Amino acid sequence: MSDERARTASVLSPLSRCEMILTDKCNFSCPYCRGLRADCAGDLPLSEAIGTINLWIKDKLKNIRFSGGEPSLYPYLNHLVKMCKLGNMEHIAVSTNGYADFSLYEKLLNNGVNDFSISLDACCSAVGDRMSGGVTGAWEQVVNTIRRLSELTYVSVGMVFTEENVSTCKESVLFADSLGVSDIRIIPSAQYNRSLIELAKLPSDILEKYPILRYRVENIRNVNKVRGLRDNDCKSCWLALDDMAVAGRWHFPCIIYLREGGEPIGKIGANMREERFRWILNHDSFADEICSHNCLDVCAQYNNVAALTHSSDNMFFYK
């Protein structure tokens, strides 16, 4: 995200980032996973996935992310990746648990994926296997995937901390650093949602290597929340203008809203962006418990910058 993007986004600007949930199937059962709403469960029909991506290509989408469930279990993932590559998308990302056979990741890489986000919630196999839901050998295989993929492309590690693994959060970050990753994403689970103050002690040479990690640790040091709105934050979610999450036949304000069981903005279709604009004008983030308790620091900052340019009586919709 950038301040420039926040100032210039509109219904008619290119879509910046969209995330597609492909399936609710997963070979892990992580303790913090929320699952999906009943009307979004199962595999996304290929025809619907293609239809949505065609709409995004028409809106000049720059960045797409495929997730789940576990997207590597979706039988048409490579087909969709090729479609996005042909549609001139700049970044094609896959969020995965890293447990698939490495040949699948190589095929995805060859077909156009240039960004893998891999979950790694521990620095040792005992905790790692437990965080996967008790899959024996899971941690070791995931670590091997991270090491190998990091030699080939951009790989970020996603670390979710709960009461079960927060005591070793600093050690987990330092371990991730040893794997050759491009960046490290840290977040408390929605259920835990407490400060990760221990990470404020990370050495400066580590933080200098990872922009995303540095941003979050600086917020922690400044006693800013990772999740949840502050009193002076913008009450409108301008991010919904050029960023969306979809699951089933529905489009949602963001991926967190979807994960937390929020209601969709509407059905996927040609008028999604206009629907999202109207939703922004009528939605109060402070009155919405999902937004007020779970909005991420980076999203809140984006909306605060956007609010300086956009307002409900500034109909930039027609620009």
C-alpha positions as CSV (number, residue, x, y, z in Angstrom):
1,M,0.0,0.0,0.0
2,S,1.1,3.6,-0.6
3,D,-0.1,7.1,0.2
4,E,-0.3,7.8,-3.5
5,R,-2.6,4.8,-4.1
6,A,-4.8,6.0,-1.2
7,R,-5.1,9.5,-2.7
8,T,-5.9,8.4,-6.2
9,A,-8.1,5.3,-5.9
10,S,-11.6,5.6,-7.4
11,V,-14.3,3.4,-8.9
12,L,-12.6,4.0,-12.3
13,S,-9.0,3.6,-11.3
14,P,-7.3,0.2,-11.9
15,L,-8.0,-2.4,-9.3
16,S,-4.9,-2.7,-7.1
17,R,-5.3,-5.9,-5.2
18,C,-7.9,-8.7,-5.1
19,E,-8.0,-12.0,-3.2
20,M,-9.9,-15.1,-4.3
21,I,-10.8,-17.9,-2.0
22,L,-10.6,-21.1,-4.1
23,T,-11.6,-23.8,-1.6
24,D,-12.4,-24.4,2.0
25,K,-10.4,-27.7,1.9
26,C,-7.2,-27.9,3.9
27,N,-4.8,-30.6,5.0
28,F,-4.1,-28.7,8.2
29,S,-6.4,-27.7,11.0
30,C,-4.7,-24.6,12.5
31,P,-6.2,-23.6,15.8
32,Y,-6.8,-20.0,14.8
33,C,-8.4,-20.7,11.4
34,R,-12.0,-19.3,11.2
35,G,-13.1,-21.4,8.2
36,L,-15.6,-20.0,5.8
37,R,-19.3,-19.1,5.8
38,A,-21.6,-22.0,4.7
39,D,-22.5,-20.2,1.5
40,C,-18.9,-19.9,0.5
41,A,-17.8,-23.5,1.4
42,G,-16.6,-26.1,-1.1
43,D,-14.6,-25.6,-4.3
44,L,-15.2,-22.5,-6.3
45,P,-16.6,-23.6,-9.6
46,L,-14.1,-23.0,-12.4
47,S,-16.6,-21.1,-14.5
48,E,-17.2,-18.7,-11.6
49,A,-13.5,-18.2,-11.0
50,I,-12.9,-17.5,-14.6
51,G,-15.8,-15.0,-14.8
52,T,-14.5,-13.1,-11.8
53,I,-11.0,-12.9,-13.1
54,N,-12.3,-11.7,-16.4
55,L,-14.0,-8.8,-14.6
56,W,-10.8,-8.0,-12.8
57,I,-8.8,-8.1,-16.0
58,K,-11.2,-5.6,-17.5
59,D,-10.6,-3.4,-14.5
60,K,-6.8,-3.7,-15.1
61,L,-6.2,-5.5,-11.8
62,K,-2.5,-5.3,-10.8
63,N,-2.2,-7.8,-8.0
64,I,-4.1,-11.0,-7.3
65,R,-3.8,-13.5,-4.5
66,F,-5.2,-17.0,-4.4
67,S,-6.0,-18.5,-1.0
68,G,-8.3,-20.9,0.8
69,G,-8.5,-23.2,2.7
70,E,-5.4,-24.5,1.0
71,P,-5.3,-23.3,-2.6
72,S,-2.8,-26.0,-3.6
73,L,-5.7,-28.5,-3.2
74,Y,-7.8,-26.7,-5.8
75,P,-7.5,-28.7,-9.1
76,Y,-7.6,-25.6,-11.4
77,L,-5.1,-23.4,-9.7
78,N,-2.5,-23.6,-12.5
79,H,-5.2,-22.8,-15.1
80,L,-6.2,-19.6,-13.2
81,V,-2.5,-18.6,-12.8
82,K,-1.9,-18.9,-16.5
83,M,-5.1,-16.8,-17.1
84,C,-3.8,-14.0,-14.8
85,K,-0.4,-14.0,-16.5
86,L,-2.1,-13.6,-19.9
87,G,-4.2,-10.8,-18.4
88,N,-1.0,-8.8,-17.7
89,M,-1.3,-8.9,-13.9
90,E,1.9,-7.7,-12.3
91,H,1.9,-9.8,-9.2
92,I,0.3,-13.3,-8.9
93,A,0.5,-14.5,-5.3
94,V,-0.5,-17.7,-3.6
95,S,-1.0,-18.1,0.2
96,T,-0.2,-21.6,1.1
97,N,0.7,-23.8,4.1
98,G,3.7,-25.0,2.2
99,Y,2.9,-28.7,2.6
100,A,2.3,-29.6,-1.1
101,D,4.8,-31.5,-3.1
102,F,7.5,-29.1,-4.3
103,S,6.8,-30.0,-7.9
104,L,3.5,-28.2,-7.6
105,Y,5.1,-25.0,-6.4
106,E,7.7,-25.2,-9.3
107,K,4.8,-25.5,-11.8
108,L,3.0,-22.5,-10.3
109,L,6.3,-20.5,-10.5
110,N,6.8,-21.5,-14.1
111,N,3.2,-20.5,-15.0
112,G,3.5,-17.0,-13.5
113,V,3.3,-17.0,-9.7
114,N,5.9,-14.5,-8.4
115,D,4.8,-14.3,-4.7
116,F,4.3,-17.0,-2.2
117,S,3.1,-16.4,1.3
118,I,3.8,-19.4,3.5
119,S,2.5,-20.0,7.0
120,L,5.1,-20.7,9.7
121,D,3.9,-20.3,13.2
122,A,6.8,-21.8,15.2
123,C,10.6,-22.2,15.4
124,C,10.6,-25.9,16.2
125,S,8.8,-29.0,15.0
126,A,7.1,-29.8,18.3
127,V,5.1,-26.5,18.3
128,G,4.9,-26.3,14.5
129,D,3.3,-29.7,14.1
130,R,0.9,-28.9,16.9
131,M,0.0,-25.6,15.2
132,S,-0.8,-27.4,12.0
133,G,-3.4,-29.5,13.9
134,G,-1.2,-32.4,14.7
135,V,0.2,-33.3,11.3
136,T,3.4,-35.2,12.0
137,G,6.3,-33.9,10.0
138,A,4.4,-30.8,8.8
139,W,6.8,-28.3,10.2
140,E,9.9,-29.9,8.7
141,Q,8.3,-30.1,5.2
142,V,7.1,-26.5,5.4
143,V,10.5,-25.3,6.4
144,N,12.1,-27.2,3.5
145,T,9.6,-25.6,1.1
146,I,10.3,-22.1,2.4
147,R,14.1,-22.6,2.0
148,R,13.8,-24.0,-1.6
149,L,11.3,-21.5,-2.9
150,S,13.2,-18.5,-1.3
151,E,16.1,-19.3,-3.6
152,L,13.7,-19.0,-6.6
153,T,11.3,-16.1,-6.0
154,Y,9.7,-13.7,-3.5
155,V,8.6,-15.6,-0.4
156,S,7.1,-14.0,2.7
157,V,6.5,-16.0,5.9
158,G,3.2,-15.4,7.6
159,M,3.3,-15.8,11.4
160,V,0.1,-15.9,13.4
161,F,0.5,-15.8,17.2
162,T,-1.8,-17.2,19.8
163,E,-1.5,-18.0,23.5
164,E,0.0,-21.3,22.4
165,N,3.0,-20.0,20.5
166,V,3.4,-16.3,21.5
167,S,6.1,-17.1,24.1
168,T,8.5,-18.0,21.3
169,C,7.5,-15.2,18.9
170,K,10.9,-13.5,18.8
171,E,12.7,-16.9,18.3
172,S,10.3,-17.7,15.5
173,V,11.1,-14.5,13.7
174,L,14.8,-15.0,14.0
175,F,14.4,-18.6,12.7
176,A,12.4,-17.3,9.7
177,D,15.3,-14.9,9.0
178,S,17.6,-17.9,8.7
179,L,15.6,-19.4,5.8
180,G,16.4,-16.7,3.3
181,V,12.9,-15.2,3.0
182,S,12.0,-11.9,1.4
183,D,9.9,-10.6,4.3
184,I,8.1,-11.6,7.5
185,R,4.5,-10.9,8.3
186,I,3.5,-11.0,12.0
187,I,0.0,-10.8,13.4
188,P,-1.9,-11.9,16.6
189,S,-4.8,-14.1,15.8
190,A,-8.3,-12.6,16.0
191,Q,-9.0,-14.7,19.0
192,Y,-5.8,-13.6,20.8
193,N,-5.6,-10.0,19.6
194,R,-3.0,-8.8,22.1
195,S,0.2,-6.8,21.8
196,L,3.3,-8.6,20.5
197,I,5.5,-6.4,22.7
198,E,8.3,-9.1,22.8
199,L,9.0,-8.3,19.1
200,A,9.9,-4.8,20.0
201,K,13.2,-6.2,21.1
202,L,14.1,-7.5,17.7
203,P,17.6,-6.2,16.6
204,S,17.8,-3.4,14.2
205,D,19.8,-5.4,11.6
206,I,16.9,-7.8,11.3
207,L,14.3,-5.1,10.9
208,E,16.3,-3.3,8.2
209,K,16.1,-6.4,6.0
210,Y,12.3,-6.7,6.1
211,P,10.1,-3.7,5.3
212,I,6.8,-5.4,6.3
213,L,8.2,-6.6,9.6
214,R,9.8,-3.3,10.3
215,Y,6.5,-1.4,9.8
216,R,4.6,-3.7,12.2
217,V,7.4,-3.6,14.9
218,E,7.6,0.1,14.7
219,N,3.8,0.2,15.4
220,I,4.2,-2.1,18.3
221,R,7.0,0.1,19.7
222,N,4.8,3.2,19.4
223,V,2.0,1.3,21.3
224,N,-0.2,1.2,18.3
225,K,-2.5,-1.7,17.8
226,V,-1.9,-4.3,15.2
227,R,-5.7,-5.0,15.1
228,G,-8.5,-2.6,15.9
229,L,-9.3,1.1,15.2
230,R,-8.0,3.9,17.3
231,D,-10.3,6.9,18.3
232,N,-8.8,9.2,15.7
233,D,-8.9,6.7,12.8
234,C,-11.2,7.3,9.7
235,K,-14.6,5.7,10.1
236,S,-14.9,5.0,6.3
237,C,-13.2,2.1,4.5
238,W,-11.9,3.7,1.4
239,L,-9.7,0.7,0.8
240,A,-12.7,-1.1,-0.6
241,L,-12.5,1.1,-3.7
242,D,-9.7,-0.8,-5.4
243,D,-9.2,-3.8,-3.1
244,M,-11.6,-6.7,-2.6
245,A,-12.0,-10.3,-1.4
246,V,-14.3,-12.8,-3.0
247,A,-15.6,-16.2,-1.9
248,G,-18.3,-18.2,-3.5
249,R,-20.6,-15.8,-5.4
250,W,-19.9,-12.9,-3.1
251,H,-17.6,-9.9,-2.8
252,F,-16.6,-8.7,0.7
253,P,-15.0,-5.5,2.0
254,C,-11.7,-7.2,2.7
255,I,-10.2,-10.6,3.5
256,I,-10.4,-10.1,7.3
257,Y,-14.1,-9.1,7.1
258,L,-14.7,-12.3,5.1
259,R,-12.7,-14.5,7.6
260,E,-14.6,-13.1,10.5
261,G,-17.9,-14.0,9.1
262,G,-19.1,-10.6,8.0
263,E,-21.9,-10.1,5.5
264,P,-20.8,-9.6,1.8
265,I,-21.3,-6.3,0.0
266,G,-23.1,-8.1,-2.8
267,K,-22.9,-10.7,-5.5
268,I,-20.0,-10.8,-7.9
269,G,-20.9,-9.0,-11.1
270,A,-20.2,-6.1,-13.4
271,N,-21.4,-3.5,-10.9
272,M,-19.3,-4.6,-8.0
273,R,-17.2,-1.4,-7.8
274,E,-20.3,0.9,-7.8
275,E,-21.8,-1.3,-5.1
276,R,-18.6,-1.0,-3.1
277,F,-18.6,2.8,-3.4
278,R,-22.1,3.0,-2.0
279,W,-21.1,0.6,0.8
280,I,-18.3,2.9,1.7
281,L,-20.6,5.9,1.9
282,N,-23.1,4.1,4.1
283,H,-20.7,2.1,6.4
284,D,-19.4,3.3,9.7
285,S,-16.4,1.2,10.7
286,F,-16.6,2.2,14.3
287,A,-20.2,0.9,14.5
288,D,-19.1,-2.4,13.0
289,E,-17.5,-4.8,15.5
290,I,-15.5,-6.7,12.9
291,C,-13.9,-3.4,11.7
292,S,-13.5,-1.8,15.0
293,H,-11.8,-4.8,16.6
294,N,-9.9,-6.3,13.7
295,C,-9.0,-3.7,11.1
296,L,-5.2,-3.9,10.6
297,D,-2.9,-1.0,11.3
298,V,-1.8,-0.7,7.6
299,C,-5.4,-0.6,6.4
300,A,-6.4,2.0,9.0
301,Q,-3.4,4.1,7.9
302,Y,-4.4,3.8,4.3
303,N,-8.0,5.0,5.1
304,N,-6.7,7.9,7.1
305,V,-4.6,9.1,4.2
306,A,-7.5,8.5,1.8
307,A,-9.9,10.5,4.0
308,L,-7.8,13.6,3.4
309,T,-8.7,13.4,-0.3
310,H,-12.1,11.7,-0.4
311,S,-15.3,12.4,1.4
312,S,-18.9,11.4,1.2
313,D,-19.8,14.7,-0.6
314,N,-16.8,14.5,-3.0
315,M,-18.3,12.4,-5.8
316,F,-14.9,11.4,-7.3
317,F,-16.9,8.4,-8.4
318,Y,-17.7,10.3,-11.6
319,K,-14.1,11.3,-12.4
